[in-house]
């Protein structure tokens, strides 16, 4: 069992693959006990883990499970002992805490206790998709959060694993392209604003690839971005691909994608009504946006592009 201080040491000393394996074991054990699909639990956990990295009011992940439960909610709103771990008194004060690892304590630091508390909450609604969504809405009070978590669940179910950290450069390395850091530069079209992305210049029609495991949230036309696609990955990051020449066949909103999957082609669309093209050299506008459970903001994709480009070059040399 990974409880108390042992969890922290385990998360620090295990390899990434071992951590993913241990998490899967916990999710599958919870599924066996409750019949709640493991990918639902994995989606909530990953959503919460991403929040911990994006927000200053949350502690960084230190154990295998990252689902956050407020200590007052855990012990019970009227419980005079905020650090209470007695399952009986926690229940008496209508607290959230549960004893999942059967050690006689309901510890907010125990992975199995956290999962037992959260699954017990879900079971009050039901384990089917619609009731799970309702439980999420009552828990988070935010439609976008529910949508993001359900998207993650679909991704995990599709691939059958939580080990989905690979990335890919958005353009195949065999083509000629160029780019530099243009995030934050001034832009005048459509009013004074900053450039929220990096422009990658390449020939018209060069394949554009998904950079991560994710789900297509948006596809269509925008008067500035032209033909564009938005993909949400498992880390609450939204990847924006704009000025495309077109889309890959049968690509649709809600579809699961993986790194390196071709989603469209480099183009020069945008800055006008649907179909407008050719007002600038063909290039891919690539942007990244982070959701922290409260709001969403853009951040500089350039360092990530450089890293993914290096990783793809290393992979190509090994083939």
Beta strands, then each sheet from edge to edge (+ up, - down):
strand 1: 177-179
strand 2: 186-187
strand 3: 193-194
strand 4: 198-202
strand 5: 207-209
strand 6: 214-222
strand 7: 226-233
strand 8: 237-247
strand 9: 256-257
strand 10: 262-266
strand 11: 283-291
strand 12: 296-299
sheet 1: 1+ 4- 11+ 8- 7+ 6- 9+
sheet 2: 1+ 4- 11+ 12-
sheet 3: 1+ 4- 11+ 8- 10+ 5-
sheet 4: 2+ 3-
end
